[in-house]
């Protein structure tokens, strides 16, 4: 009897495996966002189906179609509440700003106060103070929360706010916060904080959708103050992790009409996860900040009709006439962004990319080396930050545009993660960003060594890692 079962099992596998591979290839082709990604998946599925098919179940786009339909319903909810938001005309309605407004599906708005927050202590201190000022509600969203001294300090503030009858809500990503202790969440819930459990949410956070992550870091207080940027809630982001060492990062404190735009993105994420529309409970009319800057909040994610993340960087770089300075922890650009960077350098712009010397992910660190030579050939300068790990996501174009937020310069942020970039059109703010980055460049070295002159392990590793670029 056993031999018969083995024969049946072999026959079943012989039929089901090719069928599964065929269905996976069809879905790859049907959901293709880039030719490179499609070619990589199809090649992998044909060459190593035993490994590739399970990998596709975890990392592929096979469930994204259903999520898109639900997400668009949530997006319509967001647009409805966006109509309630205060509209303040920008100081300058320039044609080059229109593309960012179209990507955001929100207008550039004037009279915004934008404060750069450098590193963990300044950032978390400002967030704590804002939560302590809350009178009506606090909305919090993080990719990573860790139940350490930094995470506990956040919990203490949220619990204290809830005790004052403030409506407190929290979203966290199931992948980024995978190890978060359930006791941490239980403590918040017992205090009256409403917490979305990623395991029960409708978004792509299950173990079968590890590749799609909500990478946003957002705090909104009473609809009048907002925070976003590179820092998650963990001791690592205060430089207290002995393994990671000193940590260089940038966050942004917003006041003014742009806070309502940041809030719209949160409302959409909340609705998608819970089917609850928060809009009527919230303040959509933050007071304008006299003399403030023009800005627009640009959300981006894998369900967008356009490749918003990639187009964001391409559009910004294409507008440069004098300089493009980018600080990013990871450099795995798609072809369009790569071409835009080289084109700007060929036009004579001062194009610099600031990256960390150290690494927190081997694959992305290695893959970046495979791009350095062709960028330098066009005139792009590669700078390596030496004073700890550098994790900020900042772009500066001339003295006309500065972007601060959560999106890295890689394919993952372009097409796989949900991200947020605050885009500011203001000379004074751009000068402050330039001064901040000048200090960072002073702690960096210009990399001029070609890949062929690097050690053998790095030459091989960089070229191998680049093959994984569509999912890095």
C-alpha positions in Angstrom: 0.0 0.0 0.0 2.8 2.4 0.8 4.4 2.2 -2.6 1.0 3.1 -4.1 0.8 6.2 -1.9 4.3 7.2 -2.9 3.4 6.8 -6.6 0.2 8.9 -6.1 2.2 11.5 -4.2 4.8 11.6 -7.0 2.2 11.9 -9.6 0.4 14.7 -7.7 3.6 16.6 -7.3 4.5 16.2 -11.0 1.2 17.7 -11.9 0.7 20.3 -9.1 4.2 21.8 -9.1 4.2 22.8 -12.8 0.6 24.0 -12.5 1.6 26.1 -9.5 4.6 27.5 -11.3 2.4 28.3 -14.3 -0.1 30.2 -12.2 2.6 32.1 -10.4 4.2 33.1 -13.7 0.9 34.3 -15.0 0.4 36.4 -11.9 3.9 37.8 -12.1 3.2 38.9 -15.7 -0.3 40.2 -14.9 0.9 42.3 -11.9 4.3 43.5 -13.3 5.4 46.9 -12.2 8.9 46.7 -13.7 10.4 44.4 -16.4 13.4 43.7 -14.1 11.1 42.3 -11.4 9.1 40.2 -13.8 12.2 38.7 -15.4 13.8 38.0 -12.0 10.7 36.1 -10.8 10.0 34.2 -14.0 13.7 33.1 -14.2 13.7 32.1 -10.5 10.4 30.1 -10.9 11.6 28.2 -14.0 15.1 27.6 -12.7 14.4 26.5 -9.2 10.6 25.9 -8.8 11.0 24.0 -5.5 12.4 27.1 -3.8 10.9 29.8 -6.0 7.2 28.8 -5.6 7.2 29.0 -1.7 9.2 32.2 -2.0 6.6 33.7 -4.3 3.8 32.7 -1.8 5.6 34.8 0.8 7.1 37.6 -1.2 5.1 37.9 -4.4 2.2 40.1 -5.5 -0.3 37.3 -5.6 -2.7 38.7 -2.9 -2.2 42.4 -3.8 -5.1 42.5 -6.3 -7.7 42.1 -3.6 -6.0 44.5 -1.3 -6.0 47.1 -4.1 -9.8 47.0 -4.3 -10.2 47.5 -0.6 -7.5 50.1 -0.5 -9.2 52.2 -3.1 -12.4 52.2 -1.0 -10.3 53.5 1.9 -8.7 56.0 -0.5 -12.1 57.4 -1.4 -12.8 57.8 2.3 -9.6 59.8 2.6 -10.5 62.0 -0.3 -13.9 62.7 1.2 -12.4 63.9 4.4 -9.7 65.8 2.5 -12.5 68.1 1.3 -13.0 69.2 4.9 -9.4 70.3 5.3 -8.4 74.0 5.4 -7.0 75.1 2.1 -4.3 77.8 2.3 -3.0 79.1 -1.0 0.8 78.8 -1.4 3.0 81.9 -1.6 4.1 80.8 -5.1 2.0 78.6 -7.3 4.8 77.4 -9.5 4.4 74.9 -12.4 7.2 72.7 -11.1 5.2 72.1 -7.9 2.2 70.7 -9.8 3.7 67.3 -10.3 4.1 66.8 -6.5 0.5 67.9 -6.0 -0.7 65.3 -8.6 1.4 62.5 -7.0 0.0 63.4 -3.6 -3.6 64.0 -4.9 -3.5 66.9 -2.5 -2.6 70.6 -3.2 0.5 72.4 -2.2 -0.6 74.4 0.8 1.0 77.5 2.4 1.6 78.8 5.9 3.3 75.7 7.4 5.9 75.6 10.2 8.5 72.9 9.7 11.1 72.1 12.3 14.0 69.7 11.6 14.6 67.2 14.5 18.1 65.8 14.5 18.6 62.4 16.1 16.7 60.5 18.7 16.8 62.6 21.9 15.6 65.8 20.1 12.9 63.8 18.2 11.5 61.8 21.0 11.6 64.8 23.3 9.5 66.8 20.9 7.0 63.9 20.4 6.6 63.3 24.1 6.0 67.0 24.7 3.3 67.1 22.0 1.6 64.1 23.4 1.6 65.6 26.8 -0.1 68.7 25.3 -2.9 66.6 23.7 -6.4 67.6 24.6 -8.6 65.7 22.1 -6.8 62.8 20.3 -3.4 61.3 19.5 -2.9 59.1 16.4 0.3 57.1 16.3 1.8 54.8 13.6 5.2 53.1 13.6 6.9 50.5 11.5 9.0 49.3 14.5 8.1 49.5 18.2 10.3 47.8 20.7 9.4 47.3 24.4 12.6 48.9 25.6 13.2 52.1 27.4 12.2 54.2 24.3 9.1 52.1 23.6 8.1 52.2 27.3 8.5 56.0 27.3 6.0 56.2 24.4 3.6 53.8 26.2 3.8 55.9 29.4 2.8 59.1 27.4 0.0 57.4 25.6 -1.4 55.8 28.8 -1.2 59.2 30.6 -3.0 60.8 27.6 -5.8 58.2 27.7 -6.2 58.8 31.5 -7.0 62.4 30.6 -9.8 61.2 28.3 -7.8 61.8 25.2 -8.7 59.4 22.3 -5.4 57.5 21.7 -5.0 55.1 18.7 -2.0 53.1 17.6 -1.1 51.2 14.4 2.2 49.2 14.1 3.5 47.0 11.3 3.4 43.3 11.8 6.8 42.7 10.2 8.7 45.7 11.6 7.4 45.0 15.1 7.4 41.3 14.8 9.0 40.7 18.2 6.9 43.2 20.1 5.9 41.7 23.4 2.1 41.1 23.8 2.3 42.4 27.3 3.3 45.8 25.9 0.1 45.9 23.8 -2.0 44.5 26.7 -0.8 47.3 28.9 -1.9 49.9 26.4 -5.3 48.3 25.8 -6.0 48.1 29.5 -5.4 51.8 29.8 -7.9 52.6 27.0 -5.6 52.9 24.0 -7.1 51.5 20.8 -4.5 49.3 19.1 -4.8 47.6 15.7 -3.5 44.1 15.8 -1.7 43.5 12.5 -2.6 39.8 12.6 -6.3 40.8 12.4 -5.9 43.8 10.0 -7.0 43.6 6.4 -3.8 45.0 5.0 -0.7 43.0 3.8 0.8 42.2 7.1 0.3 38.4 7.3 3.1 35.9 7.1 2.1 35.3 3.5 2.7 39.0 2.6 6.0 39.7 4.3 7.1 41.7 1.3 4.6 44.5 1.7 5.2 46.7 4.8 3.8 49.9 6.2 7.0 51.8 6.8 5.4 55.0 7.9 6.2 56.7 11.2 3.5 59.2 12.1 2.3 61.0 15.2 -0.6 63.4 15.0 -1.8 65.4 18.0 -5.2 67.1 18.0 -4.8 67.7 14.2 -2.5 70.7 14.9 0.9 69.0 15.3 2.4 66.2 13.2 5.6 64.2 13.1 7.2 62.0 10.5 10.6 60.9 9.4 13.2 58.2 9.8 13.1 57.3 13.5 11.2 54.3 14.9 10.4 53.7 18.6 13.5 51.8 19.8 16.6 52.4 21.8 18.5 51.7 18.6 17.3 55.0 17.3 18.8 56.8 20.3 22.2 55.2 19.7 21.8 53.0 22.8 22.2 49.7 21.0 25.8 48.5 21.4 25.7 46.5 18.2 24.4 49.4 16.0 26.3 52.1 17.8 25.7 55.9 17.3 22.6 56.6 15.2 22.2 59.5 12.8 18.6 60.2 11.8 16.2 63.1 10.9 12.6 63.7 11.8 10.2 66.5 11.0 7.7 68.5 13.3 4.9 70.0 11.3 2.3 72.7 12.2 -0.2 74.2 9.9 -2.4 73.0 7.0 0.0 70.2 6.0 -0.8 68.4 9.3 -4.3 67.7 7.8 -2.6 66.1 4.8 -0.5 63.9 7.1 -3.7 63.0 9.0 -5.4 62.0 5.7 -2.8 59.3 5.2 -3.3 58.0 8.7 -7.1 57.9 8.2 -6.7 55.9 5.1 -4.4 53.4 6.8 -6.8 53.1 9.7 -9.8 52.6 7.5 -8.0 49.9 5.5 -7.0 48.0 8.6 -10.3 48.3 10.6 -13.1 49.5 8.2 -13.6 52.4 10.6 -13.8 56.0 9.2 -12.3 58.3 11.8 -12.8 61.5 9.8 -15.7 63.1 11.5 -14.0 62.8 14.9 -10.9 64.7 13.8 -9.8 68.3 13.4 -9.3 69.2 9.8 -8.7 72.9 10.3 -5.3 73.5 11.8 -4.5 77.2 12.0 -2.1 78.6 9.4 1.4 79.6 10.6 1.9 83.1 9.4 5.0 83.5 7.2 5.2 79.7 7.0 6.5 77.6 4.1 4.7 76.0 1.2 4.5 72.2 1.5 2.7 69.1 0.4 2.6 65.6 2.0 3.2 62.8 -0.5 2.0 59.4 0.6 3.2 56.4 -1.5 2.6 52.7 -1.6 2.4 49.5 -3.7 -1.3 50.0 -4.5 -0.9 53.4 -6.1 -2.0 53.7 -9.7 1.4 55.3 -10.5 4.9 54.3 -9.3 4.7 57.3 -6.8 7.9 56.5 -5.0 10.1 56.3 -8.0 8.3 59.3 -9.7 8.8 61.4 -6.6 12.6 61.1 -6.8 12.7 61.4 -10.6 10.6 64.5 -10.5 12.6 66.2 -7.8 16.0 65.3 -9.4 14.8 66.5 -12.9 14.1 70.0 -11.5 17.7 70.5 -10.3 19.8 73.2 -11.8 22.6 73.5 -9.2 22.6 70.6 -6.8 21.0 67.4 -5.6 22.0 66.2 -2.2 20.4 62.9 -1.0 20.9 61.2 2.4 19.7 57.6 2.4 20.7 54.5 4.3 20.2 52.3 1.2 21.0 52.8 -2.5 19.2 50.3 -4.8 17.6 52.6 -7.4 15.5 51.6 -10.3 16.5 52.5 -13.9 14.5 55.7 -14.0 16.0 57.1 -10.8 19.5 56.0 -11.8 19.2 57.8 -15.1 17.8 60.9 -13.4 20.8 61.1 -11.1 23.3 60.6 -13.9 21.5 63.2 -16.0 21.6 65.8 -13.3 25.3 65.2 -12.8 25.9 65.5 -16.6 24.1 68.8 -16.6 26.7 70.1 -14.2 24.7 69.8 -10.9 26.5 69.0 -7.7 25.0 65.5 -7.1 25.9 63.8 -3.9 24.6 60.7 -2.2 25.3 60.3 1.5 25.2 56.7 2.7 26.3 55.0 5.9 29.7 53.3 6.0 28.3 50.6 8.3 25.5 48.3 7.5 22.3 46.9 9.1 21.3 44.7 6.2 24.0 42.9 4.2 22.0 42.5 1.0 21.2 46.2 0.5 24.7 47.3 1.7 26.3 45.0 -0.9 24.0 45.8 -3.7 24.7 49.5 -3.4 28.4 48.9 -4.4 27.2 47.6 -7.8 25.8 51.1 -8.6 28.7 53.3 -7.5 31.0 53.0 -10.5 28.3 54.0 -13.1 27.1 56.9 -10.9 30.7 58.2 -10.4 31.4 57.9 -14.2 28.6 60.4 -14.8 29.9 62.7 -12.0 27.8 61.7 -9.0 29.8 61.8 -5.7 29.3 58.9 -3.2 29.9 59.9 0.4 30.2 57.4 3.3 29.1 58.6 6.7 31.6 57.6 9.3 30.2 58.8 12.7 27.8 55.9 13.3 24.9 54.4 11.2 23.1 57.0 9.1 19.4 56.3 8.6 17.8 59.6 7.5 15.8 60.0 4.3 16.4 63.5 3.0 16.6 65.1 -0.5 17.6 68.7 -1.2 17.3 70.2 -4.7 18.9 73.6 -5.2 17.4 76.0 -2.6 13.9 75.3 -4.0 12.8 71.9 -2.7 13.5 69.7 0.3 11.9 66.4 1.1 12.0 64.7 4.6 10.2 61.5 5.4 10.4 57.7 5.4 11.2 56.7 1.8 14.7 55.2 1.1 16.3 55.4 -2.3 15.6 51.7 -3.1 13.0 49.6 -4.9 11.4 48.5 -1.6 10.4 52.1 -0.8 9.5 52.8 -4.4 7.1 49.8 -4.9 6.8 47.6 -1.9 6.4 49.8 1.2 3.9 52.3 2.3 5.9 55.6 2.8 5.5 59.3 3.4 7.6 62.2 2.2 6.9 65.8 3.2 8.0 68.1 0.4 8.8 71.7 1.3 9.2 74.6 -1.2 10.9 77.3 0.9 14.3 78.9 0.6 14.8 79.3 4.4 13.9 75.7 5.1 16.2 74.4 2.3 19.0 76.4 3.8 18.5 74.7 7.2 18.5 71.3 5.5 21.7 72.3 3.6 23.4 73.3 6.9 22.4 70.0 8.5 23.7 68.0 5.6 26.9 70.0 5.5 27.7 68.8 9.0 27.0 65.3 7.9 29.3 65.6 4.9 32.0 66.8 7.3 31.7 63.4 9.0 31.9 61.5 5.8 34.5 60.4 3.3 34.3 60.5 -0.5 34.4 57.0 -1.9 36.6 56.8 -5.0 37.6 53.2 -5.1 36.1 51.3 -8.0 34.4 48.0 -7.5 37.1 46.1 -9.3 39.6 47.4 -6.8 37.6 46.1 -3.8 38.2 42.8 -2.1 37.0 39.7 -4.0 34.2 38.9 -1.5 32.8 42.4 -2.0 33.1 42.3 -5.8 31.2 39.0 -5.9 28.7 39.9 -3.2 27.8 43.2 -4.8 27.1 41.7 -8.2 25.1 38.8 -6.7 23.1 41.1 -4.4 22.1 43.3 -7.4 20.2 40.4 -8.8 17.8 40.8 -5.8 17.4 44.5 -6.5 13.6 44.3 -7.3 12.8 43.2 -3.7 15.6 45.1 -1.8 
